[in-house]
Amino acid sequence: MADAATPILHGTPQTEPGLSATQLASYGLFGLPLSLVALPIYVYVPKFYSDSFGLSLEIIGIILLAVRLIDAVSDPLFGWWVDHGRQTVGRSWLIGYRRFVFLSLPLLALGYVALFQPQVQRSASPLLPSCWLVVSLVVVYAGFSLANIAYYSWGADLSVVPLERTRITSVREGCGLVGVLAAASIPQIFGMDALSVLFVGVLGATGALLLFRAPHPEIVPLTHPPSSLGLFSTFRVPLANRRFVALLAIFLANGIASAIPATLVLFYIRDVLQLERSTALLLGVYFLAAACSMPLWVLAARRFGLARAWLSGMIFSVVVFVWVYFLGPGDLIPFASICIVSGMAIGGDLALPPALLAGVIAKGGHRGQREGSYFGLWSLATKLNLALAAGISLPLLGALGYDPAHLSAEGTHALSFGYALVPCGLKLIAAALLWRSEFVRELA
């Protein structure tokens, strides 16, 4: 086996060697700090800025939606930049995808610290904290977008073997879930300051490991470089791939279904279950179950194929999660049980779609050519999922009578409906789209 930093040459399923445990870890551990960005913004920011500055959920939801939409539009541009810029030469640890990860690190660190250590005082006017929130989100989103697109493109380019792609995505998402566990528990125990310190330290350590020790795919000259095609023409390549468009539609429906509970979970635990002191425990068992399920999803993909395994996870998730609607104050054990089982189901949502996308890229003949363009659009879809979940669910709950400062029976019922039943309906739509798609037969 080559050294961890040795370039991985493009090959065929018959000739391409698998990655060692050291190589997988060197690549996958960077998923940990990225998850420390993704979860806190949509789980902690609404409550943090509501409690700290008195901002209404409507204002916070609109800000999250607006900034995320602006940020999402930039993702295809970042994808084009990654495809084009990774062809240029430079120092060995700054060539290919590495240069973009390196550029993203200071943006991530500065934006994250500013977001959760705001240097503004609470006042009667929401203008100043709202502006601080907007600027902090813009900076951290720019760093996250650049890092995420380069990092996921890097992983998709490491192997053409379906099972090996599943190993790569499972290790990456498993490491990400460790970060989610930290993000879920540390603020509850030590506060947001401790989470910021952890993030900066882990970002630096895993970023160095990725840059200096992770395997990097061979840089192959583009058949049609993005610069010769023009910026917007570049994205016609993935959008002309019907398999990609079909997978993107499934991913969008399923992603919104998962993002709505993530946005509302803290409010649900506090105001419906009245178990705020158990928040860290409940979030912890959910994400621990998801992390522990990763080897099971690798086995399921080997036995049934990527698409069928993902479909079974969707259906399993609905069957379990729908019962949340019927819970009430003090239902700790039932909700914890649902967290464990639905956490195992969500592991499939994390590990399998990126592996399917890598297969779509390879089957389309674009491996080593257009990963940045594909993952730029994929990242845009991911952010649309989260933005729509926050920008629609929070104002809608407010319109239906849910007000965290003035609880009512009508409001808590609206919260239960939005938290449990709406996501289950969307998840069934995604499952139906996947069932009718060619992935179950062709790419599974």
N, C-alpha and C positions, 0 to 999 in steps of 0.2 A: 504494500500500500504506500502511495506517495505521501510525502510530508503534507501536513494540513494546509500549508500555504501554496502548495503546488497547483498550477492551473489544472482544472478538470477539462479533459478534451471531449469534444462532442463525439458520440459514438452511436451504436445501435443497441437495442435491448439485449442482444446476444453478446456484445463485446464491451459494453460499458460497465466498469466496476462499481460496486456499491461504496457508499461513504462509510468510513470508520466511525466509531462512537465519538472519538475526539473531534473529527471533522464535523459531525452533526452538532455536537455541543458548541463548537467554536462559532458555527453559523447560527444555531437556534437560540442561544442565550440573549441575543440582541432583541428578541421578541419580548423579553421581560420589561425593559424600560418603555418600549412602545405601548405596552398594555397599561403602564402607569400613567400614560397620557390619555388613552382612549376612555377608560372607565371613569376616572374622577370628573372629567368635564361634564359628562351627561348624568352622572349619579350625584356628585357633590356640589357642582357649581350652582344649580338652581336653589338648593337649600342654603348653601353657604352665603350667596349674595342676597337671598331673601332675609336670612337671619341677621347678617352683618350690617346690611345697608337698608333694609326695608323695601327692597325692590319687589314689585309685584310679579307673580308668575307670568302674567301677560307680557310684561316688559322683558323679562329674562328669556321667555320663549321666543319672542320676536327677535331679540338680539342673537340668540343661538341659531335661529333659522337663517337670518340675514347673513351673518358672518360665515356660516357654514356653506351657504349657497355660493357666496363670493369665492370662498376657498375652494369649493368643489369645481368651479369653472376653471380654476388654475391647474387642476390635476392633469388634464390632457396636455397642457403646456409643459408641465414637469415631465410627463412621460415622453414627449417629443425630445426634450432636453436630455433625458437619460439615454434614449436610443442614439442620439447624435453625439453627445459628449463623451460617452464611454468608449468611442472609437479613437479618441485622441490619445497621444502618448504622454508619459510623465513618469514620475517616480513610481517604483513597483507597487508601493502601498497606496498610491493615489491614481491608479489606472482603473478603467472599467467602472463597475458599480461603486467601488470604494470611494472615489472622489466625491460622490453625491452624499454618501453617508457622512463623510468628514465635514462637508459644508453644512449639513443639517444639525450637527451637534450643538454649536453655540446658540442657534435659534431655539432649539428645544429647551435648553437649560434656562436661558433668559426669559422666554415666554412663560414657562411653567412656574418659575419662582414668582414672577410678577402677577400671575393669575391667582395664586393662593396666598401671597403675602402682599396684598394691595396697600399701597402707600397713600391712601386717601381716608378721610374721616367721614363718619356717618353724618348726614345732614338732612334737612327737610327736603332738599332738592335731589332727585335721582340722577341729575345730569352728570356730575363728576364720577360717581362710581360706575355709571353706565358707560361712560367714555373709557374709563380704565379697563372695564371688562372687554369692550370692543377691541382696544389696542392689544391687550394681552392675548386675546384669542387669535387675532390676526398673526401675531408673531409665532405663537406656539403651533398654530395650524400650518404655517409655511414650513417650519422645520419638520413637523410630523409628516406632511405630504411628501416632501422630498425624500426623507428617510424611508418612509413606507413603500413608495413606488420603487425606489432603487433596491430595497431589501427584498421585497417580494419578487421582483424581476430576477434578482440574483438567484433566489431559491428555485424559481421555475426553470432557469437555465442550467441548473446543476445536473439534471438527469432527464432521460427520455423514458425510463422504465416506470410504468404506472405504480407498482408497489413501492419503488424507491421514492417516487414523488410523494406518496402518502407518508412514508417515514419522515421525509424532510418537513412536510407541513405539520405532521403530528408533533415532532420535537419542537418546532418553532411555536406552534400554538400551545403546546404543553408548558413551555417556558413562559409564554405570555400569560397563561392562567396562574402561574406562580406569582407573577406580577400583579394580577388581578386580586389574588388572595391578599397580598400585601396592601394593595390599595383599598381593599374592603375592610381590613382589620386595623391597620395602623392608625388611621384618623380617629377611629372609635376609641382607641386606647391611649394614644400619645398626642393626637391632634394633627392638624394639617401641616404645621411646621416640620414635624418629623417626616412626613411623607415627602416634602420638598427636598429635605436633606438626603433621604434615601434615593430619590429619583436622580439627583445630580451625581451621586456616587456610583450608582449602578449604571447610569448612562455612560460615564467615563470609562468604567472598567469593561463593560461588555462591548462598547464601541471600539476600544483598543483591541480586544480579542478578535472582533470581527475584521478589523482592518489589517491586522498583522498575522492572524493565525487561521482564519477561515479559508476553505478552498474557494477558488474563484474560477468560473468557467473560462475557457479559451475565448479570446476576443477574435471573432471572425468578421472580416470586412462585410459591410452590408451590401446586398445585391443592388438595392436601390436606396442609397442613403437618404435620411429624412430631409437633408438640406437640398437635395436635388429634386425631391418631390414637392417641396413646399410644406409649410407648417400644417395647414388644414387638410391637405391631401393625404398626409400621413395617416390620419385617423379613419380615412375611408377603408384602409386595409382591415382593421379589426371589425368595423361596422359592416363591411361587406361579407364577413364570415358569419353565415347563418347560425352556425353552432354557437358562436360567441353571443350573438344577439339573443338566442333562446336561453342560454345559460344566464345571461344578465337579467332577463325578465324574471326568471325563477329566483335568482339571488336577491333582487329588489323586493319582491313580495315577501320572501322569507326573512330578509333583513329587517324590514319594518316591523314584522311580527315579533322579532327578538328585541328590537330597540325600544319599543313602547314599554314593556315591563322594566327594562333597565332605567328608563327615565323616571318611572313612577314608583319604583320599589321602596325608596325611603319614606315617601308619603304613605304608601300602603301599610308598611310595617308600623309606622307611628300612629296613623289615624284610623285604620280599619282593625288591625290586630291589637293595637295598643301595646306593642312589645318593643318600644324604641330601645330599651336597654339590651335587647337580644339581637340588635341589628348586625353587629360584628359576627356573632355566632351564625346567624342565618345566611349572611352573605358568604361567610367562610365555608360552610358545609356545601353550599351550592357550587362554588368555584373549585373546591377541593374534589368534589365528585366529578366535575367536568375534566379536571386535570388527570384524575385516576382513570377516566374512561378512555383516554387516548390509545393505549395499547389495544383495547377492545375494538375500537374503530378501525385500527390497522388490520386486525384479524377479520373483522366484518367485511372490509374492502377486499381482502384476499379471497374470502369465501364467496361473497355475493356480487362483488364489483362495486366501484365507487358510487354510481348513481343509485343502485338498489339499496345500498347501505344508508345513503343519505335520506332516501325516501322513507325507509323504515324509522329513522330517527325523527323525522318530521311528524309522522303519525303517532309514534310513541309519545312525543312531547305534548301533542294535543290531548291525547287520552288522559295524561297525568295532570296537565296544568289547568284544565277546565274546572277542576274541583276547587281551585282557589277562590272562585266566585262565591262559593257557599260558606266560606270561613268567616269567622267573626272574632270579637275581642277574646284574647287569651288562648287562641288556638295555636300554641307553640309547636306541639308535637306533630299535628297534621301538616302544618306549613313546612316544618323542617323536613318531614318525610318527602313532601312534594319537591322541596328544594334539592334533595339528594337525587331523586329519580329524574327530575327535569334537568338537573345539572349534567347528569350522564348523557341525556339526549342532546343537550346543546353542544357537547363535544364533537358530535358529527357535523354540526353547522360550522364549526371552526376548522376542522381538519380536512374535510372532504371537498368543499367547493374550490379552494385554491388548487388542489390536486387535479380536479376536473378541468379547471381553467388551463393548467399547464399542459394537459392532454389536448385541449382544443388548440392551443398555440402550436404544439408539435404537429398535430394532425393537419393543421392549415399550412404547414411548411414554413412557419415563421420563427421557429426556435433559434435563438441566437441573433435574431433580426429585429423583432418588434415587441419584445417583452415589455419595454417601457410604455409603448402605446397602449397595449392591452391593459396593463395594470394601472395606467393613468385613468382610463375609463372605468376600470373596476374600482379604483379608489374613489372616483367621483360617485359611483353608485353607492358605495359604503357610506359616504358622507351624506348623500341624499337620504339614505335610510335613517340615519341618526337625526338629521336636521328635520325631516318630516315628522319623526316620532316626537321630538321636542316642540317643534313649531306648530304642530297640529294638536297633539294630545293635551299640552298644558293650557293653551287658550280655550280649547273645547271643554275641558273639565271646569274651567272658570265660568264658562257660559252655562254649563249645566248645574251650577250651584256649588261646586266644590271650592272652598276658601280655607286654606290651612290655618288662617288666623281666627276664623269663625266657623267651627264645624257644625254640621247639621246632618240629620239622617239622610236627607236627599243628597247632600254632598258626598258622604261616605259611600252611598250606594252607587253614585256616578263613578267614584274612584274605583270601586270593585269591578264595575262593568268595564271601564276603560283598561284596567290593569289585567283582567283575566279573559274576558270573552272576545274583545276586539282582536287581540293577538292570536287567539285560537282560530278565529275566522280567516285571518290573513294567512296563517300557517297552512290551513286546509287548501286555500287557493294556490299557494306555492306548491303543495304536494300534488295537486291536480295537474298543474303545469308540468311538473317533473314527470309524472306518470305518463302524460301524453307526449312527452318529448322523445327524441331519438336516443338520448343518453342512456336510458334504461336498457336499450338494445345494442347500441353501437359502441359507446365509449366506456360502458361499465366494465 
